[in-house]
Amino acid sequence: MNDLVAVIIAGGGGTRFWPLSTKEMPKQFLRLFGERTMLQQTFDRLHGLIPAERIIVVTNAQYVPLVWEQLPELPKTNVIGEPVGRDTAAAIGLAAVVCRRLYGDAAMLVLPADHVISPVSEFQRAVRAAAAALSEGSRLYTFGIPPTHPATGYGYLKVGPLVCRTGGVEHYRLEGFKEKPSLEIAHRYVSSGEYFWNSGMFVWSVETLIEEFETHLPDHARNLWPLEKAWGGRAWETRLADAFEGLPKISIDYGIMEKTAHAYMIKAPFAWSDVGGWSALRDFLLRDQAGNAVRGTVKAVDAQDNVIYCDDSNEVIALVGVHDLIVVRAGNRTLITHRDKAEEVKKLTGIL
């Protein structure tokens, strides 16, 4: 698939993984599990699908050297540093500008840098199916994840009619994007069979995306499109900073996908997790006989179903008579919270 380009979005702060994830070294650059960081695993997932010279990473300007260090296979000019965070619409719009300059009207795959997906072969099959379907007209594809439980931490996709099956992959029209629901509403979504989790991954043509920006996010188009001529020139950094200064902060979901008349979904044939916080990490760590998810040296007495993470092999974490806790030790920082309160860690980082 010679016209496919990948854009990896890697600018997040990873606040839900404090104290391991910090402003200087956020989640996507960490080896939370395995030998490769989450950014590197995202890059590895594209092997055999897209060559390195057609992969772009959009990140915060301060993280550009980290991306270069972790992905030396990429041309250095393929790592774009945002001068200030303006959410995913700005990052993806900027990527569209660079893609059009470098590759023309390519099929564009957008991936967050911090997801876990398996098997890779099924992920690549779904991407190929979406990219091939772009020839049918203006389509903005996302990948819907069949829900396994009434999660309140994910957005939901309301599925419309089945459009076709290609190579065993199901294509649907989408009828709506729903915000993260309450538990009661999430139960209703899952039981109806009409809703999928929103994976936050997309496939579209560069020109179709640009047209959607001009229709639904004209301020972004007005600020970003002139950057195409500045790409690679001496004035790039200055022009980029000026363009971002005037952009509203909005996600691609709110800005375009909720408004477009051309939203489509592929039912994901792969397993997926956005590893959104410490509770989600328990599915990827070793478990002891009491159901504790563990990394590091842990001693537990009458302690069940905890998530315990220590990044120093010389330290010992000991638990007695507790359950359903998250206990994290990183450097000189310690986090202890109930698993039900894991989402509150993001608020804690604001205080700190």
N, C-alpha and C positions, 0 to 999 in steps of 0.2 A: 504494500500500500504506500506508494511513493509520495503521495500528496498529504499524508497525515503528519501533523505537528502536535507535540505535547507541550502543555504549559503546566508547570508545577507551581502551586501557590504555597509559599513557605515563609510568610511574614508574620504569622501569629505569635502571640506572647506566651502561650501555653500556661496560662495562669492557674488552671485547674490542677496542675501537677506540681504546685509549690509543695515542699521546699526544694524538690529535685530540679524542677524547671524554674529558671530565673530569667529576668530580663536580658541578662548577658548570654545565657545559654538555654533557650526555650526548648520545649518538648520535641520539636521536629529534628533537632540536632543531637538528641540523646539516644543512647542504647538502652531503651527501657527493657527490652528482651532480645535475645539473640546477639550476634556479633556485629550487626550493621545498625546504623541509626535509622530512624523512621524515614528521613529524607532519602537515605541511601536505599532503603527497601522500596520506596516509591519509584526511584530511578531504576532499580533492578527489575521491577515489574514490567518495564517497557522493553526489556532486552528481547530482540527478535521481532519486535513490533515496529519500533521507531528508532532510527539511528541517533546517536548522541548529538550530532550536529543539527538535528531538528527538534531538540528538546530545549525549552526555555524555562528558566526558574525566575519567578518574580518574588522578591523578598524585601524586607526592610533594608535600607542602605547600610545599616550597621552590621548586618549579617552577611553581606556579600563575601567578605574574606572567609567566613565559615563555610559557605556553599562552595567556593573554590577549593577549599581544603578537603571537603568531604566528597566532592564530585569532580576530581581532576580530569575526567574524561570529557567534560563539557568545554566548548570554546568559552573563554572568559567573557566574551562579549554577549554570550547567551544568558548571563546572570544579570538581571535588571534590579537595581536597588531603588525602591520607592523612598522619596525624601521624607514622607510622613504617611502614616497609615490612614487610609480613607475607605476601608472595608473592601469587599471582594469586587464590587462593580468597578471601582477605580483600577484595581489590580488587573482585572480581566480586560477592561477597556484598553489599558496600556499595553497589555500583551497582544491584543488584536492589532494595535498600531504597528508594533514591531513585526508581527507575523506577516502583515500585508506588505510591509517594506521588504522583508527578507524572502518570503515564500509565495506572495500573491494570495489568491483566493484558495487557501488550503483548508482541508478538514482539520478542525482544531479540537483536541482533547484537553479538557481542563481537569486537573487532579489536585486536591489538597495533599500536602506533604506528610500527613500524619494519620493515614488510614491503614488498616490491616485487611488484606484481601487474599482469599485462597479458594480454589487453586488458580494460579496465574493463567493457566491455559484457558480456563472458562472466562476470566476477565478479558483476555485478549480476544476471545471469540465474540464477546458482547460488543467490544469496541469496534471490531471490524464490521459487525452487522449494522451498528449505528452509522458509521462513516459511509458505508455503501448505500444506505438509505437516503443520504443527503441529496443524491441525484434525483430523488422523487419530487423535490421542491423545497420551499423554505421550511426547514424543520430545526427545532432546538431540542435536542435529546438530553434527557437525564436518565439515570439508572435507579429504578425503584427496588428497594430491598423488602422481600416478604417479611412482615413483622413476626417475631417469635414470641413477643409478649407486649403488653400495653405500656410501652416506654413513654415517659413524659419528657425525656431529654432530646428527642428528635422531632424535626418537622415531618409532616405527612403529605403524601401525594394522593389525590383522589383520582382514581383511574377511570378512564372513559372506555370507549369501545376498542376491541381488538382490531388492529389495522391489518396485520399480516404476521406470518411466521417465516423467518429466513434462517435456514440451517439450524432449526430447533430453537431459535431465539424468538421470543414473543414481543411484538411492537404494539404499543397502545397510544391512543390520544390521551392527553391529560385534561381533566376538568377543573383542577384547582390545586393550589398549594396551601397547606394549613400550617399555622404556627405551632410551636410546641404546646400540646394540650394539657389540660388537667387529667388526673388519673381516670376520672369518670368518663371523660370524652375519649381518652385513649382506649379504654375498654370498648366503647361503642365503635370506634374506628376499626379495631382489630376484629371484633365479632362480625362486623358487616362484610368483611372480605373485599371491600372496595378501596382500601387504603394501603399504601406502601410507605415504608420509611424513605425519607428524602436523603439520598447518599451524598449530595453536594458535588457530584461529578457530572460533567457535561460533554457533549459532542455537538458541534455545529460548524457551518462554514464561516470563514472570516467575514465574507461580505454579508451574509445573513445576519450575523451578530452586529455588524456595524449599522445595518439598516434598523435593527431593533433599538440600538442606542439612540439613533437619530430620532426615532419615534417616541421612545419612553424616557430617555435620559439625555435630553438635548444639551444640558449644561456640561455633561461629561463629553459629549461629542464636540462641542465648541472648544473646550479646553484641551482635549487630548489629540484630536485629529491633526492639528498643525505640527505636532511632535514628529510626525512621520518624516517630514523633510529635514528635521534637525538630527535625526538618528545618526550616530557615528561622527557627528561634527563637534567642533570645539564648544559650541553653545548648548550642547545637549543637557548638561547638568543644570544650568541656569534656567533653560526653558522648561525642563521637567519640574523643577521646584516651583516655578511660577504657575504652571498648569495645575499642580496638585493643591496649591494654596487655595484655589478658588473652588475646589470640588466639594460637594456635599458628601457626608458619610452615609453610605447606603450599600446594602448587599445586592448581589446579582439576583437573588431570589425575589426580594421586594421590588427592586428596580425594574427588572425585565420579566423574569419567569412567571410572576403572578399576573402580569398584564398582557403578555403576548397571546396571540391567537394561534401560535404555531408550536405549542409545547407538546412534546412526545416523550414517551417513556419506554425503556426496555426493561423487562422484568429480569432482574439480575440472576444469572445462573451460578453465581459465586457467593461464598460467605463473606460478610463484610462487618467491620466494626470501625468506628471513628475513635475508639479508645479515648473517650471524652473526659475521663477523670480516673481517680484512683479505684473506684468501684469497678469500672470496666476492665482495668488491668488484671483483675483477679482471674479472668478467663485465660490469661496468657502466662501465668506464673505456675511454678510447681506447687502441688497441694500435698499437705501432710495428711495423716489419717484422721485428723479432727476437722478437716476441711479448711484449714488455714492456707491462704495463698502466700507463698514465701519467696523472698529473695534476700540472701544474706544469712548470717548465723543467728538462728532464733531458737530459744528454749521456751516451751509452752507447757503449762500445767493447768488442766481443766480450762482450756481456752479454745474456743471453736469459731470457725467461719470468719476469721479476721483476715485482713490484708496487711502484710508486714513487709516493709521494703527498707533495706539498708544498703547504701552504696559503698560501705567500707568493710572489707572482709575481716578487719581486725577488731571490729566492734561486735557486741552481742546485744540483742534485744530479747528481754525476758517478759513474758506475759503470764499472769496468774488469774484465773477465775473470771475472764472477760470474754465477750463474744461480739461479733458484728462491728468490730472497730477497724479503723484504718490507722496504722502506726507507721510513720515514715521518718527515717533518719538520713539527712544529707548534709555533709559538712558539719557545721556547728548549729544546724537548724533541725528542729523536731516538730512534727505534726501529729496530733492525736485527735481523731474525730470519729463520730459514729458513721457507719456506712450510709445511713439515710440522710446525713448532712453533707455528703461529699460535694454537692454542688455549691455549698457555701464557701468552699475554699477560694473561689474566685473573688468573693467579697472580702475575704481576709487579706488577699494580696493588695487590695486597694488601700486598706488600713495600714499595712506594713510599708 
